[in-house]
Amino acid sequence: MTIPDPLPSPLQVATLVSLCTPSVIALETSGFGPFSVRACTQRDDVLAPPVGTRWDALILADDGSADAAGIAAEAALDTALLIVVRALDPPAVLAWLARGAQDVMLQDELDAPSLPQRIRAAIERKRIEREARKAYATDLETGLPHQQQLIEHMSHLLALREREPSPMAVLALRIEGLATTEARLGREASNVLRRRVAVRLRAGVRASDVVASLGDDSFAVLLGALLSADDAQRVGAKLMASLLKPFAVAGKEVSVAAALGIGQYPHDGTQPEALLRRAVGLAVSSAVQGRAGFANFVESGGQAPAAANDD
């Protein structure tokens, strides 16, 4: 059995919920840590930690807001996420786990003796997830690079920017309609739809740009060379328009909805993780465009345009 490298001590925990004093003391002295706890009051406290600090875990309350979902999406890229809910409603719990949370708990569990153990377990789950991502650098369904490969490519480009400053951007696109397609037409049809979304994104950018998979329903596009920051908005609008055209899948015309987020260098950050977090957070908190709440235009009673040939 491989022994993992030791994690830094103390482990850094950011919290956007109130912890009682005994719980904070227990965390700071626990054998599962020790943990250094920082109470945060606003979004920027979490997403822009003090210089030299990297959060190992974030405790966040589910208040039903888009802002909470956006913070979670940005943080979950490299931080263990523990969500505090009002009630253990199974659909809500499963939805948070699908979004990348490592644990979901009730408010009164924050005062339980098991809190240090649960936070450490969440951190370990996140570490294992990161290691697994490194092992499989390519999304087998689409052939696109995964997040870790994208981060490495961004790191290389940003190193060049230190000598030759110029704009660059990363776009995140959140896709809705894949789950509906799977429910209606089956898992393989959903896989085909993902591949065709990837093909359309790849066709909409230059050969020097990078299209990557961020999971089952999210993609990223790295625009490595821009003449101006406005170019990222134009490319994003072009990609969104292309995705709103129907796809031909299993003999059916299927449409997706999409939301876009953009992280701009250097305005939104100078590190790859910060830029990607910004783009993903905006994509998650933004309203989707297309589908009008249906799996395709025909379901909504409209007349669908001819599906594009994405073979």
Secondary structure in CASP SS format (residue, H / E / C, confidence):
PFRMAT SS
TARGET T0000
AUTHOR 0000-0000-0000
METHOD secondary structure of the structure
MODEL  1
M C 1.00
T C 1.00
I C 1.00
P C 1.00
D C 1.00
P C 1.00
L C 1.00
P C 1.00
S C 1.00
P C 1.00
L E 1.00
Q E 1.00
V E 1.00
A E 1.00
T E 1.00
L C 1.00
V C 1.00
S C 1.00
L C 1.00
C C 1.00
T H 1.00
P H 1.00
S H 1.00
V H 1.00
I H 1.00
A H 1.00
L H 1.00
E H 1.00
T H 1.00
S C 1.00
G C 1.00
F C 1.00
G C 1.00
P C 1.00
F E 1.00
S E 1.00
V E 1.00
R E 1.00
A E 1.00
C C 1.00
T C 1.00
Q C 1.00
R H 1.00
D H 1.00
D H 1.00
V H 1.00
L H 1.00
A C 1.00
P C 1.00
P C 1.00
V C 1.00
G C 1.00
T C 1.00
R C 1.00
W C 1.00
D C 1.00
A E 1.00
L E 1.00
I E 1.00
L E 1.00
A E 1.00
D C 1.00
D C 1.00
G C 1.00
S C 1.00
A H 1.00
D H 1.00
A H 1.00
A H 1.00
G H 1.00
I H 1.00
A H 1.00
A H 1.00
E H 1.00
A H 1.00
A C 1.00
L C 1.00
D C 1.00
T C 1.00
A E 1.00
L E 1.00
L E 1.00
I E 1.00
V E 1.00
V E 1.00
R C 1.00
A C 1.00
L C 1.00
D C 1.00
P H 1.00
P H 1.00
A H 1.00
V H 1.00
L H 1.00
A H 1.00
W H 1.00
L H 1.00
A H 1.00
R C 1.00
G C 1.00
A C 1.00
Q C 1.00
D E 1.00
V E 1.00
M E 1.00
L E 1.00
Q H 1.00
D H 1.00
E H 1.00
L H 1.00
D H 1.00
A C 1.00
P C 1.00
S C 1.00
L H 1.00
P H 1.00
Q H 1.00
R H 1.00
I H 1.00
R H 1.00
A H 1.00
A H 1.00
I H 1.00
E H 1.00
R H 1.00
K H 1.00
R H 1.00
I H 1.00
E H 1.00
R H 1.00
E H 1.00
A H 1.00
R H 1.00
K H 1.00
A H 1.00
Y C 1.00
A C 1.00
T E 1.00
D C 1.00
L C 1.00
E C 1.00
T C 1.00
G C 1.00
L C 1.00
P E 1.00
H C 1.00
Q H 1.00
Q H 1.00
Q H 1.00
L H 1.00
I H 1.00
E H 1.00
H H 1.00
M H 1.00
S H 1.00
H H 1.00
L H 1.00
L H 1.00
A H 1.00
L H 1.00
R H 1.00
E C 1.00
R C 1.00
E C 1.00
P C 1.00
S C 1.00
P C 1.00
M E 1.00
A E 1.00
V E 1.00
L E 1.00
A E 1.00
L E 1.00
R E 1.00
I E 1.00
E E 1.00
G C 1.00
L H 1.00
A H 1.00
T H 1.00
T H 1.00
E H 1.00
A H 1.00
R H 1.00
L H 1.00
G C 1.00
R H 1.00
E H 1.00
A H 1.00
S H 1.00
N H 1.00
V H 1.00
L H 1.00
R H 1.00
R H 1.00
R H 1.00
V H 1.00
A H 1.00
V H 1.00
R H 1.00
L H 1.00
R H 1.00
A H 1.00
G C 1.00
V C 1.00
R C 1.00
A C 1.00
S C 1.00
D C 1.00
V E 1.00
V E 1.00
A E 1.00
S E 1.00
L E 1.00
G E 1.00
D C 1.00
D C 1.00
S E 1.00
F E 1.00
A E 1.00
V E 1.00
L E 1.00
L E 1.00
G C 1.00
A C 1.00
L C 1.00
L C 1.00
S C 1.00
A C 1.00
D H 1.00
D H 1.00
A H 1.00
Q H 1.00
R H 1.00
V H 1.00
G H 1.00
A H 1.00
K H 1.00
L H 1.00
M H 1.00
A H 1.00
S H 1.00
L H 1.00
L C 1.00
K C 1.00
P C 1.00
F E 1.00
A E 1.00
V E 1.00
A C 1.00
G C 1.00
K E 1.00
E E 1.00
V E 1.00
S C 1.00
V C 1.00
A E 1.00
A E 1.00
A E 1.00
L E 1.00
G E 1.00
I E 1.00
G E 1.00
Q E 1.00
Y E 1.00
P C 1.00
H C 1.00
D C 1.00
G C 1.00
T C 1.00
Q C 1.00
P H 1.00
E H 1.00
A H 1.00
L H 1.00
L H 1.00
R H 1.00
R H 1.00
A H 1.00
V H 1.00
G H 1.00
L H 1.00
A H 1.00
V H 1.00
S H 1.00
S C 1.00
A C 1.00
V C 1.00
Q E 1.00
G C 1.00
R H 1.00
A H 1.00
G H 1.00
F C 1.00
A C 1.00
N C 1.00
F C 1.00
V C 1.00
E C 1.00
S C 1.00
G C 1.00
G C 1.00
Q C 1.00
A C 1.00
P C 1.00
A C 1.00
A C 1.00
A E 1.00
N C 1.00
D C 1.00
D C 1.00
END
